[in-house]
Amino acid sequence: MENIALDVHKHYTWARVENTEGQQLYASRLAHNRGCIKNFVQRWTPGSPVAVETVGNWYWVVDEIEAGGGKPQLVNARLAKLMIGNANKSDKLDAKGLNLLQRTGTLPTVWIASSPVRDARELPRSRMVLSRQRTQLKNRVHATLSKYGYVVDEVSDAFGKRGREIVNELLTKLPPHTQQALQHVLDQLDAVMANLKAIEADMSDAFAPCPQATWLESLPGVGQILAAVIWTEIGSIERFGRAEQLASYSGLVARENSSGGKFRYGATRRDVNVYLKWAFVEAANSSIQNRERCGYKHISQLYQRIKARRGHNRAKVAVARHLSEASFWMLKKGEPYREPVLSTQR
């Protein structure tokens, strides 16, 4: 079989093919037309590995590689560049470097979710974008009212039915152009909230009840929406060997920089699955706020212990890590969440 490397860009792909001895068999540019990569891959031995970096448009490239009979290899772009170590950068050098890593068996690949899973992920990921927009618009409303000394503190939810009535009353007290601007923000907020309801209805229809989602919904702070996010982003629990690996993949493990017997821990990594990180942190926030009411004894003890030494944010991340590692064992063993029990308590 041949080793095929694709350096994918927006409008074209630079393709390079080597045999197992490292001899170049092909190197040229492929225009991005539907079927071009499929037809190119079909020219080579079926099952040949095809390396493509984790660029923004890799979905359709992987689909065409599979349709052409190749074996796609999704490459960690950042790590691959470090391993190649080229002082210069060009399409030809990048593709050649990928071929070299393929030939030596050191290509840093990442898991490729199936096409149905990739498709299903778009619903919760789009909901996350809309949720952030909702927060930004709400903050904008509060900031505008605050400029003129108005605060909506009579109700717990300034954007509930009664809260919105209060906001509309305060709107009439603002200068004319500020009124116009704030009305546009409120109209946009209404549209975003309507879209959020619609996409949540789509998620309810798309994600039929399954054992994995049911187990995840038993996690503290996790409901139907977060369970769908966690399960679709994990995809297959079998790709993780240990609970710590899932926590690291979720961006909940501090980076270590230790030497000479001195241990130093820094911020969490950034090249992680940001959707999983968001889901577990959201669940941690909810479980912390409701720990007393819901009887989350372990989470309460963990949060209080870390908060006393490191503050709220570190304690929140510690709770999120606990939830991620609990998810690993729940999905591995096929059982709902159980409060951890110390060996001395057994």
KOLNU-941566 format. One line per 2 residues: their letters; for each residue x, y, z of C-alpha. Coordinates in Angstrom, 3 decimals, always signed. Layout:
BEGIN
a	X,Y,Z  ...
END
This chain:
BEGIN
me	+0.000,+0.000,+0.000  +0.970,+3.616,-0.469
ni	+1.153,+6.410,+2.103  -1.041,+9.335,+1.056
al	-0.847,+12.780,+2.675  -3.306,+15.591,+2.037
dv	-2.545,+19.169,+3.057  -6.082,+20.556,+2.913
hk	-6.911,+24.231,+2.386  -10.131,+26.092,+1.665
hy	-10.041,+25.933,-2.117  -7.504,+23.219,-2.878
tw	-5.537,+20.308,-1.435  -1.864,+19.500,-1.934
ar	-1.554,+15.739,-2.293  +1.625,+13.688,-1.940
ve	+1.984,+9.921,-2.280  +4.947,+7.738,-1.263
nt	+5.588,+4.023,-1.399  +6.706,+2.130,+1.706
eg	+10.370,+2.856,+0.895  +9.787,+6.613,+0.916
qq	+9.948,+7.105,-2.855  +7.676,+9.871,-4.126
ly	+5.011,+8.586,-6.505  +2.883,+11.699,-6.851
as	+2.841,+15.345,-5.757  +0.391,+17.894,-7.083
rl	-2.526,+20.176,-6.295  -6.141,+18.962,-6.305
ah	-8.914,+21.485,-6.923  -11.817,+21.291,-4.509
nr	-14.585,+19.884,-6.654  -17.056,+17.323,-5.381
gc	-15.615,+13.881,-6.018  -12.053,+15.074,-6.723
ik	-10.528,+13.548,-3.589  -12.628,+10.396,-3.937
nf	-11.413,+9.892,-7.507  -7.833,+10.603,-6.488
vq	-7.862,+8.065,-3.660  -9.373,+5.445,-5.979
rw	-6.224,+5.605,-8.112  -4.190,+3.953,-5.363
tp	-4.276,+0.623,-3.529  -7.571,+0.138,-1.633
gs	-7.096,+0.536,+2.115  -4.061,+2.794,+1.796
pv	-3.726,+5.220,+4.763  -4.623,+8.823,+3.937
av	-3.443,+11.476,+6.409  -5.408,+14.713,+6.740
et	-4.931,+17.331,+9.449  -7.703,+18.490,+11.777
vg	-8.609,+21.550,+9.726  -12.056,+23.126,+9.847
nw	-13.362,+21.435,+6.698  -12.194,+17.860,+7.301
yw	-15.683,+16.315,+7.458  -16.263,+16.143,+3.707
vv	-12.633,+15.202,+3.043  -12.891,+12.152,+5.318
de	-16.197,+11.182,+3.675  -14.562,+11.271,+0.244
ie	-11.532,+9.301,+1.448  -13.823,+6.570,+2.755
ag	-15.900,+6.624,-0.439  -12.696,+6.234,-2.453
gg	-11.642,+3.133,-0.514  -8.877,+4.776,+1.540
kp	-8.293,+4.576,+5.279  -8.526,+8.122,+6.703
ql	-6.053,+9.171,+9.384  -7.086,+12.354,+11.186
vn	-3.924,+14.052,+12.394  -3.354,+16.255,+15.434
ar	-2.049,+19.236,+13.461  -0.236,+20.977,+16.319
la	+1.560,+17.862,+17.499  +2.420,+16.782,+13.956
kl	+4.130,+20.105,+13.221  +6.215,+19.773,+16.394
mi	+7.254,+16.255,+15.432  +8.107,+17.214,+11.842
gn	+10.234,+20.100,+13.112  +10.595,+22.011,+9.847
an	+12.085,+25.475,+10.147  +10.204,+26.493,+6.996
ks	+6.585,+25.907,+6.066  +4.953,+25.175,+2.715
dk	+2.317,+22.827,+1.348  +4.993,+20.537,-0.076
ld	+6.963,+20.386,+3.187  +3.832,+19.746,+5.276
ak	+2.699,+16.868,+3.065  +6.202,+15.418,+2.969
gl	+6.391,+15.581,+6.754  +3.079,+13.729,+7.090
nl	+4.390,+11.022,+4.742  +7.506,+10.694,+6.899
lq	+5.435,+10.240,+10.077  +3.246,+7.689,+8.268
rt	+6.275,+5.713,+7.146  +7.850,+5.651,+10.610
gt	+4.564,+4.789,+12.345  +4.633,+7.918,+14.529
lp	+1.737,+9.856,+12.973  -0.218,+11.477,+15.875
tv	-3.789,+10.552,+14.968  -7.055,+11.333,+16.724
wi	-10.328,+9.434,+16.794  -12.725,+9.945,+13.885
as	-16.390,+9.956,+14.840  -18.763,+8.213,+12.449
sp	-20.733,+10.335,+9.994  -24.044,+9.974,+11.938
vr	-22.320,+11.052,+15.174  -20.706,+14.053,+13.459
da	-24.110,+15.026,+12.109  -25.845,+14.653,+15.494
re	-23.202,+16.771,+17.218  -24.238,+19.856,+15.263
lp	-27.474,+20.237,+17.238  -25.950,+20.551,+20.749
rs	-22.968,+22.492,+19.400  -25.263,+25.022,+17.726
rm	-27.311,+25.228,+20.906  -24.127,+26.149,+22.780
vl	-23.517,+29.043,+20.360  -27.070,+30.316,+20.797
sr	-26.799,+29.967,+24.574  -23.708,+32.173,+24.583
qr	-25.475,+34.745,+22.427  -28.384,+34.742,+24.873
tq	-26.005,+35.458,+27.764  -24.288,+38.267,+25.830
lk	-27.607,+39.920,+24.984  -28.866,+39.675,+28.562
nr	-25.641,+41.227,+29.829  -26.065,+44.010,+27.281
vh	-29.546,+44.782,+28.604  -28.327,+44.930,+32.210
at	-25.343,+47.106,+31.232  -27.528,+49.591,+29.321
ls	-30.012,+49.962,+32.188  -27.165,+50.299,+34.673
ky	-25.758,+53.289,+32.748  -28.855,+55.230,+33.781
gy	-29.073,+53.867,+37.316  -31.752,+51.233,+36.770
vv	-31.484,+47.728,+38.197  -33.998,+44.902,+37.889
de	-33.797,+43.408,+41.362  -37.450,+42.960,+42.276
vs	-37.550,+39.488,+40.684  -35.142,+36.553,+40.528
da	-35.274,+36.357,+36.719  -35.081,+39.693,+34.944
fg	-36.159,+38.021,+31.706  -39.080,+36.011,+33.009
kr	-42.665,+37.187,+32.555  -42.680,+39.716,+35.408
gr	-39.036,+40.682,+34.889  -39.687,+41.492,+31.256
ei	-42.571,+43.761,+32.239  -40.209,+45.666,+34.524
vn	-37.602,+45.955,+31.762  -40.233,+47.328,+29.367
el	-41.294,+49.918,+31.963  -37.684,+51.036,+32.462
lt	-37.221,+51.173,+28.700  -39.636,+54.111,+28.479
kl	-37.478,+56.106,+30.914  -34.350,+55.955,+28.746
pp	-33.213,+58.589,+26.204  -34.749,+58.062,+22.721
ht	-31.761,+56.612,+20.876  -30.872,+54.392,+23.818
qq	-34.470,+53.158,+23.769  -34.155,+52.273,+20.095
al	-30.859,+50.463,+20.603  -32.085,+48.511,+23.611
qh	-35.319,+47.557,+21.817  -33.253,+46.018,+19.007
vl	-31.266,+44.053,+21.590  -34.484,+42.801,+23.197
dq	-35.891,+41.812,+19.797  -32.709,+39.884,+19.050
ld	-32.895,+38.234,+22.469  -36.446,+37.078,+21.736
av	-35.333,+35.596,+18.413  -32.394,+33.772,+20.014
ma	-34.587,+32.361,+22.773  -37.142,+31.173,+20.205
nl	-34.371,+29.446,+18.245  -33.098,+27.852,+21.441
ka	-36.507,+26.358,+22.144  -36.725,+25.087,+18.563
ie	-33.293,+23.473,+18.602  -33.991,+21.862,+21.980
ad	-37.157,+20.357,+20.479  -35.063,+19.078,+17.563
ms	-32.635,+17.511,+20.047  -35.469,+15.750,+21.854
da	-36.572,+14.233,+18.557  -33.040,+13.388,+17.354
fa	-31.672,+11.811,+20.529  -33.913,+8.877,+21.290
pc	-33.627,+7.533,+24.845  -30.707,+5.130,+25.179
pq	-29.007,+3.475,+28.172  -25.930,+5.709,+27.939
at	-27.987,+8.918,+28.089  -30.035,+7.532,+30.985
wl	-26.896,+6.743,+32.977  -25.419,+10.181,+32.281
es	-28.618,+11.938,+33.359  -28.085,+10.451,+36.819
lp	-24.908,+12.546,+37.180  -25.254,+15.530,+39.527
gv	-26.087,+18.640,+37.532  -26.729,+16.766,+34.271
gq	-30.082,+16.833,+32.509  -31.260,+15.766,+29.074
il	-29.356,+18.478,+27.187  -25.984,+17.988,+28.886
aa	-26.335,+14.198,+28.667  -26.743,+14.500,+24.893
vi	-23.679,+16.756,+24.648  -21.514,+14.451,+26.768
wt	-22.531,+11.255,+24.981  -22.167,+12.610,+21.429
ei	-18.789,+14.189,+22.190  -17.424,+11.029,+23.847
gs	-18.775,+8.892,+21.016  -17.210,+5.652,+22.214
ie	-15.962,+5.148,+25.746  -13.766,+2.297,+24.515
rf	-11.263,+4.779,+23.086  -10.285,+5.798,+26.627
gr	-8.233,+3.377,+28.697  -8.504,+5.233,+32.012
ae	-10.793,+7.749,+33.658  -7.917,+10.241,+33.781
ql	-7.658,+10.135,+29.975  -11.265,+11.234,+29.582
as	-10.709,+14.023,+32.123  -7.610,+15.174,+30.225
ys	-9.448,+15.008,+26.887  -12.128,+17.201,+28.480
gl	-9.554,+19.812,+29.549  -9.988,+19.244,+33.270
va	-6.466,+18.126,+34.226  -3.842,+20.701,+35.218
re	-0.596,+20.737,+33.258  +2.440,+19.550,+35.207
ns	+5.890,+21.128,+35.049  +7.951,+19.314,+37.680
sg	+11.680,+18.852,+38.009  +14.281,+18.110,+40.679
gk	+11.721,+16.971,+43.200  +9.700,+20.183,+42.881
fr	+6.143,+19.796,+41.643  +4.389,+22.600,+39.796
yg	+0.903,+22.505,+38.300  -0.333,+25.118,+35.864
at	-3.541,+25.919,+34.015  -5.548,+23.260,+32.229
rr	-4.726,+22.506,+28.598  -6.375,+24.417,+25.769
dv	-6.107,+21.892,+22.911  -8.996,+19.830,+24.262
nv	-12.604,+19.040,+23.464  -14.115,+22.392,+24.409
yl	-17.673,+21.054,+24.180  -17.041,+18.344,+26.768
kw	-15.259,+20.845,+28.988  -18.211,+23.220,+28.792
af	-20.682,+20.421,+29.581  -18.825,+19.162,+32.653
ve	-18.208,+22.696,+33.968  -21.904,+23.528,+33.498
aa	-22.814,+20.364,+35.388  -20.313,+21.288,+38.117
ns	-21.858,+24.759,+38.495  -25.331,+23.300,+38.826
si	-24.319,+20.569,+41.270  -22.395,+23.050,+43.440
qn	-25.366,+25.424,+43.625  -27.758,+22.597,+44.513
re	-25.428,+20.414,+46.591  -27.272,+20.938,+49.856
rc	-30.780,+20.686,+48.452  -30.015,+17.555,+46.402
gy	-27.803,+15.900,+49.004  -24.595,+15.713,+46.954
kh	-22.411,+14.843,+49.923  -19.207,+13.974,+48.051
is	-19.419,+17.021,+45.775  -20.061,+19.270,+48.768
ql	-17.028,+17.900,+50.626  -14.810,+18.080,+47.538
yq	-15.878,+21.640,+46.743  -15.440,+22.928,+50.290
ri	-12.027,+21.279,+50.691  -10.587,+22.701,+47.442
ka	-12.267,+26.085,+47.821  -10.683,+26.628,+51.234
rr	-7.192,+26.199,+49.757  -7.474,+27.251,+46.088
gh	-10.649,+29.300,+45.666  -13.974,+28.835,+43.885
nr	-12.742,+28.402,+40.301  -10.235,+25.654,+41.129
ak	-12.844,+23.920,+43.261  -15.346,+24.085,+40.407
va	-12.857,+22.485,+37.999  -12.144,+19.778,+40.582
va	-15.863,+18.964,+40.722  -16.040,+18.945,+36.918
rh	-13.110,+16.508,+36.812  -14.882,+14.254,+39.310
ls	-17.971,+14.244,+37.075  -15.917,+13.400,+33.986
ea	-14.160,+10.493,+35.703  -17.484,+9.292,+37.096
sf	-18.875,+9.357,+33.542  -16.060,+7.069,+32.428
wm	-16.881,+4.423,+35.024  -20.627,+4.732,+34.505
lk	-20.288,+4.142,+30.765  -17.706,+1.392,+31.247
kg	-19.734,-0.522,+33.822  -23.163,+0.346,+32.447
ep	-24.639,+1.738,+35.638  -25.965,+5.073,+36.997
yr	-24.049,+7.465,+39.236  -23.297,+6.434,+42.800
ep	-21.835,+8.581,+45.551  -18.186,+7.595,+46.156
vl	-17.675,+5.703,+49.410  -14.379,+5.885,+51.284
st	-12.833,+2.541,+52.156  -13.020,+3.412,+55.882
qr	-16.785,+3.860,+55.534  -17.411,+0.457,+54.002
END
